[in-house]
């Protein structure tokens, strides 16, 4: 077989040798020894999920810590799965969570010298490498129709053998040039298949940076590498791109382990150095006591939009994911509570091999710890930005009352044991919503020992004695006096010792006041909140309830 002639018949317009791309267009990168080149390569399917972000943080840390390169490549060769606007969603979502790429796709175009970074724009490059494989005798055209492939599969099932296109089942593997020309003259559509040399009983070993030595059966299937429209399949395109972009580490989920034999054989066929593969564990959750994989259909928290709509701060998400990514991170954080997360030395060896358990409750706890260290002014800015995207009706009141909101966000944060009330923007707004008359609601009941009539009496006396300029001591002294004059213990411990002597204690009276002003039985320091809300609002709230 004259494979050079066959390649020219199939690709007459492809004239550049692969050396042009390997050496001239995409030369070796000028990086320090040990620098890592990583890439995030999502498909524009309209859904970017936590697993993408989880892997992206690994990519980013490997590149940043080694003074390397972090690339965003869009793998958009599957036209059927493309969703309009999904590229913008991918880019803006990743930016929201603080991921910055050194090169690749962006909203404004592309940055870098190893593009295009959209695979759909790299057609000629892929065809050059396909043509090279044909010249090597390692690829060939396949004219089999869907009907013929279905018959082959049915026969394989009937014979209880491996399904697929290989060996004696590869009907077009050894077509002559004359056969190929006849098909072309008839305008028959075709794909290009990779001619595998693997045998189904053989295996190979490869080092995975997370999982150690992996032993796997070799690939023996003649997979499609170029579709009828001239666009490559994922398996072929990403191997070529990783080689040309000089990617050193490929981080991807464990679901791709089954495809490793294909990619391994392609790299070996071209005589290229393999990147270091890093197969991450699935993100799991506990569901009624059973650990299972997070599911797009069952678990809204898998989608990144879930966290953006609720308004989680990107620092909180990053901090939490790092506790999953590296087993020693939490210990490091306890020893370095005020250090930047970037000071932590991330290592692949500390990543788990089995399913990583995702826990929303733990995320919320970590978010509280993260937000308590962020200045209230910064939290306000983040809250306002979130409102512009997801709760526009509160943008104006937030702007009009900026100083008060910042003060509300700061309440209780300066003590040795600061309050940790803030989790994410939706919860933060709900937490401070009592400040706004339009959102004020009575959410809790009075203590069981105080009925409505008694509450109104206590509030009336509080209103009569209320002086907005009182300091905390004078203010609470008046509440204690109101409590004592109405049959309540001045101290909770007095009530506990002799409950039969009192209606309740001073805390019950404070709770009535708190509910009248905030609508809640539990809140930060009520005196400080009153100072922020202002005398007019305090008097109006209490009078309305009376």
LOTI-646534 format. One record per residue (C-alpha): residue in one letter; chain; x, y, z. Coordinates in steps of 0.25 Angstrom, whole numbers, plus 5000, padded with zeros to 4 digits. Each point is the difference from the previous one (the first is absolute). Layout:
<pts>
A, A, X, Y, Z
...
</pts>
This chain:
<pts>
X, A, 5000, 5000, 5000
X, A, 5005, 5014, 4996
X, A, 4996, 5007, 5013
X, A, 5006, 5013, 4995
X, A, 4991, 5000, 4988
X, A, 4988, 4996, 5008
X, A, 5002, 5012, 5009
X, A, 5001, 5009, 4988
X, A, 4987, 4995, 4994
X, A, 4993, 5002, 5013
X, A, 5006, 5013, 5004
X, A, 5005, 5007, 4987
X, A, 4999, 5014, 5007
X, A, 5008, 4997, 5012
X, A, 5014, 5003, 4996
X, A, 5007, 5004, 5013
X, A, 5008, 4989, 5007
X, A, 4998, 4998, 5015
X, A, 5014, 5005, 5003
X, A, 4995, 5014, 4996
X, A, 4990, 5000, 5011
X, A, 5009, 4993, 5010
X, A, 5013, 5008, 4998
X, A, 4996, 5013, 4992
X, A, 4986, 5004, 5004
X, A, 5000, 4994, 5015
X, A, 5015, 4999, 5004
X, A, 5004, 4996, 5014
X, A, 4996, 5009, 5011
X, A, 5011, 5008, 5006
X, A, 4998, 4996, 5015
X, A, 5008, 4997, 5012
X, A, 5003, 4985, 5002
X, A, 4989, 4994, 5008
X, A, 4989, 5010, 4996
X, A, 4987, 4994, 4997
X, A, 4991, 5003, 4989
X, A, 4985, 4997, 5003
X, A, 4987, 5002, 4993
X, A, 4985, 5000, 5003
X, A, 4993, 4995, 4988
X, A, 4985, 5000, 5002
X, A, 4989, 4998, 4989
X, A, 4990, 5011, 4998
X, A, 4988, 4991, 5003
X, A, 4993, 5011, 5009
X, A, 5004, 4994, 5013
X, A, 5012, 5002, 5008
X, A, 5001, 4993, 5013
X, A, 5007, 4999, 5013
X, A, 5009, 4989, 4994
X, A, 5005, 5009, 4990
X, A, 5004, 5010, 5011
X, A, 5006, 4989, 5009
X, A, 5009, 4996, 4988
X, A, 5003, 5014, 4996
X, A, 5005, 5004, 5014
X, A, 5010, 4988, 4998
X, A, 5004, 5005, 4987
X, A, 5002, 5014, 5005
X, A, 5008, 4996, 5012
X, A, 5009, 4991, 4992
X, A, 5003, 5012, 4990
X, A, 5001, 5011, 5010
X, A, 5009, 4993, 5010
X, A, 5010, 4996, 4989
X, A, 5000, 5013, 4993
X, A, 4993, 4993, 4988
X, A, 4989, 5003, 4991
X, A, 4985, 4998, 5002
X, A, 4991, 4999, 4988
X, A, 4985, 5000, 4997
X, A, 4997, 4992, 4987
X, A, 4986, 4998, 4995
X, A, 4997, 4986, 4995
X, A, 4989, 5003, 4991
X, A, 5001, 4990, 4989
X, A, 4987, 4993, 5003
X, A, 4990, 5009, 4993
X, A, 4988, 4992, 5005
X, A, 5003, 5004, 5014
X, A, 5003, 5014, 4999
X, A, 4991, 5010, 5007
X, A, 4999, 5015, 4996
X, A, 5007, 5009, 5010
X, A, 5006, 4989, 5008
X, A, 5015, 5004, 4997
X, A, 4996, 5014, 5006
X, A, 4994, 4992, 5012
X, A, 5013, 4992, 5002
X, A, 5009, 5012, 4999
X, A, 4992, 5009, 5010
X, A, 4997, 4988, 5010
X, A, 5015, 4997, 5001
X, A, 5004, 5015, 5001
X, A, 4989, 5001, 5011
X, A, 5008, 4989, 5008
X, A, 5013, 5008, 4998
X, A, 5006, 4991, 4990
X, A, 5010, 5008, 4991
X, A, 5006, 4994, 4987
X, A, 5013, 5003, 4994
X, A, 4995, 4997, 4986
X, A, 4988, 4995, 4993
X, A, 4986, 5003, 4997
X, A, 4994, 5013, 5006
X, A, 4987, 5008, 4999
X, A, 5008, 5010, 4991
X, A, 5007, 4990, 4991
X, A, 5013, 4992, 5003
X, A, 5013, 5002, 5007
X, A, 5013, 4992, 4997
X, A, 5009, 4995, 4989
X, A, 4995, 4985, 5000
X, A, 4986, 5003, 4994
X, A, 4989, 4999, 4995
X, A, 4995, 4996, 5013
X, A, 4987, 4996, 4995
X, A, 5001, 4986, 4994
X, A, 4990, 5003, 4989
X, A, 5010, 5010, 4994
X, A, 5011, 4990, 5000
X, A, 4995, 4991, 4989
X, A, 5011, 5001, 4990
X, A, 5010, 4997, 5011
X, A, 4993, 4987, 5004
X, A, 4999, 4996, 4985
X, A, 5015, 5001, 4999
X, A, 5002, 4991, 5011
X, A, 4989, 4990, 4995
X, A, 5007, 5001, 4986
X, A, 5013, 4996, 5007
X, A, 4994, 4988, 5006
X, A, 4995, 4995, 4987
X, A, 5014, 5002, 4994
X, A, 5005, 4991, 5011
X, A, 4990, 4990, 4997
X, A, 4993, 5002, 5014
X, A, 4987, 5006, 4995
X, A, 4990, 4997, 4989
X, A, 4987, 5005, 4994
X, A, 4987, 4992, 5004
X, A, 4988, 5001, 4991
X, A, 4991, 4991, 5009
X, A, 4986, 5005, 5001
X, A, 4992, 5000, 5013
X, A, 4992, 4988, 4996
X, A, 5013, 4992, 4997
X, A, 5006, 5004, 5014
X, A, 4987, 4996, 5006
X, A, 5001, 4986, 4993
X, A, 5014, 4998, 5005
X, A, 4996, 5004, 5014
X, A, 4988, 4990, 5000
X, A, 5009, 4989, 4995
X, A, 5010, 5002, 5011
X, A, 4989, 5000, 5011
X, A, 4995, 4987, 4993
X, A, 5014, 4994, 5001
X, A, 5002, 5005, 5014
X, A, 5013, 5008, 4997
X, A, 5005, 5014, 5002
X, A, 4992, 5010, 4993
X, A, 5007, 5011, 4991
X, A, 5008, 5002, 4988
X, A, 5012, 4991, 5000
X, A, 5008, 4988, 4994
X, A, 4991, 4992, 4991
X, A, 4988, 5009, 5003
X, A, 5007, 5012, 4994
X, A, 4994, 4999, 4986
X, A, 5007, 5011, 4993
X, A, 5014, 4999, 5007
X, A, 5007, 4994, 4988
X, A, 4993, 5007, 4988
X, A, 5009, 5002, 4988
X, A, 5002, 5014, 4994
X, A, 4991, 4996, 4989
X, A, 4989, 4996, 5009
X, A, 5002, 5014, 5007
X, A, 5000, 5007, 4987
X, A, 4987, 4993, 4996
X, A, 4993, 5005, 5013
X, A, 5005, 5014, 4998
X, A, 4995, 5000, 4986
X, A, 4987, 4996, 5005
X, A, 5000, 5011, 5010
X, A, 4999, 4990, 5011
X, A, 5001, 5007, 5014
X, A, 5012, 4994, 5009
X, A, 5007, 5002, 5013
X, A, 5014, 4998, 5003
X, A, 5003, 4989, 5010
X, A, 5013, 4997, 5008
X, A, 5006, 4987, 4997
X, A, 5003, 4994, 5013
X, A, 5012, 4990, 5002
X, A, 4994, 4996, 5014
X, A, 4996, 4985, 5003
X, A, 4988, 4998, 5010
X, A, 5009, 4992, 5009
X, A, 5011, 5010, 5002
X, A, 5002, 5010, 5010
X, A, 5009, 5012, 5004
X, A, 5004, 5008, 5012
X, A, 5000, 5015, 5002
X, A, 5003, 5009, 5012
X, A, 4989, 5008, 5005
X, A, 5004, 5012, 5008
X, A, 4988, 4998, 5010
X, A, 4998, 4985, 4999
X, A, 5014, 4995, 4998
X, A, 5003, 4988, 4990
X, A, 4988, 4996, 4992
X, A, 4999, 4988, 4992
X, A, 4990, 5000, 4989
X, A, 4996, 4991, 4988
X, A, 5005, 5006, 4987
X, A, 4991, 5006, 4989
X, A, 4996, 4991, 4989
X, A, 4989, 5008, 4994
X, A, 5001, 5007, 4987
X, A, 4994, 5013, 5005
X, A, 4995, 5011, 4992
X, A, 5010, 5012, 5000
X, A, 4993, 5009, 4989
X, A, 4986, 5001, 4998
X, A, 4993, 5001, 4986
X, A, 5000, 5015, 5002
X, A, 5015, 5001, 5001
X, A, 4999, 5003, 5015
X, A, 5008, 4991, 5009
X, A, 4994, 4992, 5012
X, A, 5004, 5004, 5014
X, A, 5010, 4989, 5001
X, A, 5008, 5004, 4989
X, A, 4999, 5015, 5001
X, A, 5004, 5001, 5015
X, A, 5012, 4991, 4998
X, A, 5005, 5009, 4988
X, A, 4997, 5013, 5008
X, A, 5007, 4995, 5013
X, A, 5012, 4997, 4991
X, A, 5001, 5013, 4993
X, A, 4996, 5009, 5012
X, A, 5011, 4993, 5007
X, A, 4991, 4995, 5012
X, A, 5008, 4993, 5011
X, A, 4988, 4996, 5009
X, A, 4986, 4996, 4996
X, A, 4991, 5001, 5012
X, A, 4986, 4993, 4997
X, A, 4990, 4992, 5008
X, A, 5001, 4985, 5002
X, A, 4989, 4998, 4990
X, A, 5010, 5002, 4989
X, A, 5009, 4988, 5005
X, A, 4993, 4991, 4990
X, A, 5004, 5008, 4989
X, A, 5015, 5000, 5004
X, A, 5004, 4988, 4991
X, A, 4995, 5008, 4988
X, A, 5008, 5013, 5003
X, A, 5012, 4991, 5004
X, A, 5001, 4993, 4987
X, A, 4998, 5013, 4992
X, A, 5012, 5007, 5008
X, A, 5008, 4988, 4998
X, A, 4997, 4999, 4985
X, A, 5005, 5014, 4997
X, A, 5012, 4997, 5009
X, A, 4996, 5012, 5009
X, A, 5003, 5001, 5015
X, A, 4988, 4998, 5008
X, A, 4995, 5011, 5010
X, A, 4999, 4996, 5014
X, A, 4985, 4995, 5002
X, A, 4993, 5004, 5013
X, A, 4987, 4993, 5002
X, A, 4992, 5007, 5011
X, A, 4990, 4993, 5009
X, A, 4985, 5002, 4998
X, A, 4993, 5010, 5008
X, A, 4990, 4992, 5009
X, A, 4989, 5003, 5010
X, A, 4993, 4993, 5011
X, A, 4986, 4997, 4997
X, A, 4991, 4993, 5011
X, A, 5013, 4994, 5005
X, A, 5005, 4995, 4986
X, A, 5012, 5006, 4994
X, A, 4997, 5003, 4985
X, A, 5006, 5008, 4989
X, A, 4994, 5014, 4998
X, A, 4990, 5001, 4989
X, A, 4996, 5011, 4990
X, A, 4986, 4995, 5000
X, A, 4999, 4998, 5015
X, A, 5009, 5010, 5007
X, A, 4999, 5015, 4996
X, A, 5012, 5002, 5008
X, A, 5008, 4994, 4989
X, A, 4998, 5012, 4991
X, A, 5009, 5012, 5002
X, A, 4988, 5009, 4998
X, A, 4994, 4995, 5013
X, A, 5011, 5007, 5008
X, A, 5000, 5012, 4992
X, A, 4985, 5002, 5001
X, A, 5001, 4998, 5015
X, A, 5012, 5009, 5001
X, A, 5011, 4992, 5006
X, A, 5013, 5008, 5000
X, A, 5010, 4993, 4991
X, A, 5011, 5000, 5011
X, A, 4990, 4991, 5008
X, A, 4998, 4991, 4989
X, A, 5015, 4999, 4997
X, A, 5003, 4998, 5015
X, A, 4990, 4989, 5001
X, A, 5005, 4993, 4987
X, A, 5014, 5000, 5005
X, A, 4996, 4992, 5013
X, A, 4995, 4989, 4990
X, A, 5012, 5001, 4991
X, A, 5011, 4999, 5010
X, A, 4999, 4992, 5012
X, A, 5009, 5009, 5008
X, A, 4994, 5013, 4997
X, A, 4991, 5001, 5012
X, A, 5012, 4997, 5009
X, A, 5008, 5011, 4993
X, A, 4988, 5010, 5001
X, A, 5000, 4998, 5015
X, A, 5014, 5003, 5001
X, A, 5000, 5012, 4991
X, A, 4986, 5006, 5002
X, A, 5003, 5013, 4994
X, A, 5009, 4996, 4988
X, A, 4995, 5001, 4986
X, A, 4996, 4986, 4994
X, A, 5010, 5002, 4989
X, A, 5011, 4998, 5011
X, A, 4996, 4986, 5001
X, A, 5008, 4990, 4993
X, A, 4991, 4992, 4992
X, A, 5004, 4986, 4996
X, A, 4994, 4989, 4991
X, A, 5005, 4989, 5010
X, A, 4990, 5005, 5010
X, A, 4988, 4999, 4991
X, A, 4991, 4988, 5003
X, A, 4998, 4989, 4991
X, A, 4986, 4996, 5004
X, A, 4987, 5009, 4999
X, A, 5002, 5013, 5007
X, A, 4988, 5003, 5009
X, A, 4993, 5014, 4997
X, A, 4993, 5005, 5013
X, A, 4992, 5013, 4998
X, A, 4999, 5002, 5016
X, A, 5015, 5000, 5000
X, A, 5001, 5010, 4989
X, A, 4991, 5009, 5008
X, A, 5008, 4999, 5012
X, A, 5013, 5003, 4992
X, A, 4993, 5012, 4993
X, A, 4997, 5006, 5014
X, A, 5014, 4999, 5004
X, A, 5004, 5006, 4986
X, A, 4990, 5011, 5001
X, A, 5004, 5004, 5014
X, A, 5014, 5004, 4995
X, A, 4995, 5008, 4988
X, A, 4998, 5015, 5004
X, A, 4985, 5004, 5000
X, A, 5002, 5010, 4989
X, A, 5005, 4989, 4991
X, A, 4988, 4991, 5004
X, A, 4991, 5012, 4997
X, A, 5006, 5002, 4986
X, A, 4998, 4985, 4997
X, A, 4986, 5000, 5005
X, A, 4997, 5012, 4991
X, A, 5006, 4993, 4988
X, A, 4992, 4987, 5003
X, A, 4987, 5008, 5001
X, A, 5002, 5007, 4987
X, A, 5001, 4986, 4994
X, A, 4990, 4992, 5008
X, A, 4991, 5009, 5008
X, A, 4999, 5014, 4993
X, A, 4988, 5005, 5008
X, A, 5009, 5002, 5012
X, A, 5011, 5007, 4993
X, A, 4995, 5014, 5003
X, A, 4997, 4998, 5014
X, A, 5014, 4994, 5002
X, A, 5006, 5012, 4993
X, A, 4992, 5010, 5008
X, A, 5004, 4994, 5013
X, A, 5014, 4996, 4998
X, A, 5006, 5006, 5013
X, A, 4989, 4993, 5008
X, A, 5002, 4987, 4993
X, A, 5015, 5000, 5002
X, A, 4998, 5002, 5015
X, A, 4990, 4989, 5001
X, A, 5009, 4991, 4993
X, A, 5011, 5004, 5010
X, A, 4992, 4997, 5013
X, A, 5007, 4990, 5009
X, A, 5012, 4998, 4991
X, A, 5010, 5007, 5009
X, A, 5000, 4991, 5012
X, A, 5010, 4989, 5003
X, A, 4989, 4990, 4997
X, A, 4993, 5008, 4988
X, A, 4986, 4997, 4995
X, A, 5000, 4991, 4988
X, A, 4986, 5003, 4995
X, A, 5003, 5002, 4985
X, A, 5000, 4988, 4990
X, A, 4996, 5005, 4986
X, A, 4993, 5012, 4994
X, A, 4986, 4995, 5000
X, A, 5001, 4996, 5014
X, A, 5008, 5013, 5004
X, A, 4988, 5008, 4994
X, A, 4990, 4992, 5007
X, A, 5008, 5002, 5013
X, A, 5000, 5015, 4999
X, A, 4987, 5001, 4993
X, A, 4993, 5005, 5013
X, A, 5007, 5014, 4998
X, A, 4991, 5002, 4988
X, A, 4986, 5003, 5003
X, A, 4995, 4993, 4987
X, A, 5007, 4987, 5004
X, A, 4997, 5001, 5016
X, A, 4992, 4988, 5005
X, A, 4997, 4995, 5013
X, A, 5006, 4986, 4999
X, A, 5000, 4995, 5014
X, A, 4990, 4999, 5012
X, A, 5001, 5007, 5013
X, A, 5005, 4991, 5012
X, A, 4990, 4990, 5004
X, A, 4998, 5008, 5013
X, A, 4996, 5013, 4994
X, A, 4987, 5002, 4992
X, A, 4997, 5011, 4991
X, A, 4994, 5009, 5010
X, A, 5012, 4999, 5009
X, A, 5009, 5002, 4989
X, A, 4993, 5013, 4996
X, A, 5001, 5005, 5015
X, A, 5015, 4997, 5000
X, A, 5003, 5007, 4987
X, A, 4992, 5012, 5004
X, A, 5008, 5002, 5012
X, A, 5013, 4998, 4992
X, A, 4995, 5010, 4990
X, A, 4998, 5010, 5012
X, A, 5014, 4998, 5005
X, A, 5007, 4999, 4987
X, A, 5012, 5010, 4998
X, A, 5008, 4998, 4987
X, A, 5012, 5006, 5006
X, A, 5001, 4990, 5012
X, A, 5012, 4992, 5000
X, A, 4999, 4985, 5001
X, A, 5001, 5000, 5015
X, A, 4989, 5011, 5002
X, A, 4991, 4993, 4990
X, A, 5001, 4986, 5006
X, A, 4998, 5006, 5014
X, A, 4986, 5006, 4995
X, A, 4996, 4986, 4995
X, A, 5004, 4993, 5013
X, A, 4991, 5011, 5007
X, A, 4989, 4997, 4991
X, A, 5001, 4985, 5002
X, A, 5001, 5001, 5016
X, A, 4988, 5010, 5000
X, A, 4992, 4990, 4992
X, A, 5003, 4988, 5008
X, A, 5012, 4994, 4992
X, A, 5013, 4996, 5007
X, A, 5011, 5010, 4997
X, A, 5010, 4988, 4997
X, A, 4997, 4987, 4993
X, A, 5007, 4992, 5012
X, A, 4990, 5006, 5010
X, A, 4989, 4995, 4992
X, A, 5006, 4986, 4999
X, A, 5002, 5000, 5015
X, A, 4985, 5004, 5003
X, A, 4992, 4999, 4988
X, A, 4987, 5001, 5008
X, A, 5003, 5014, 5005
X, A, 5001, 5006, 4986
X, A, 4992, 5001, 4986
X, A, 5014, 4998, 4993
X, A, 5013, 5007, 5000
X, A, 5006, 5012, 4993
X, A, 5004, 4992, 4988
X, A, 4985, 4998, 4997
X, A, 4998, 5015, 5000
X, A, 5012, 5002, 4991
X, A, 4994, 4990, 4990
X, A, 4987, 5007, 4999
X, A, 5008, 5013, 4997
X, A, 5008, 4993, 4990
X, A, 4988, 4994, 4993
X, A, 4994, 5013, 4999
X, A, 5012, 5006, 4993
X, A, 5006, 4989, 4992
X, A, 4988, 4990, 5000
X, A, 5010, 4989, 5005
X, A, 5002, 4994, 5014
X, A, 5015, 4999, 4997
X, A, 5009, 5011, 4994
X, A, 5013, 5007, 5002
X, A, 5002, 5010, 5011
X, A, 4986, 5007, 5000
X, A, 5006, 5014, 5006
X, A, 5010, 5001, 4988
X, A, 4989, 4996, 4990
X, A, 4991, 5011, 5005
X, A, 5011, 5010, 4999
X, A, 5002, 4996, 4985
X, A, 4985, 5000, 4997
X, A, 4997, 5014, 5006
X, A, 4991, 5005, 5011
X, A, 4988, 5003, 4990
X, A, 5000, 4986, 4995
X, A, 5001, 4994, 5013
X, A, 4988, 5008, 5006
X, A, 4992, 4997, 4988
X, A, 5002, 4985, 5000
X, A, 4996, 4999, 5015
X, A, 4988, 5010, 4998
X, A, 4995, 4992, 4989
X, A, 5000, 4987, 5008
X, A, 4994, 5006, 5012
</pts>
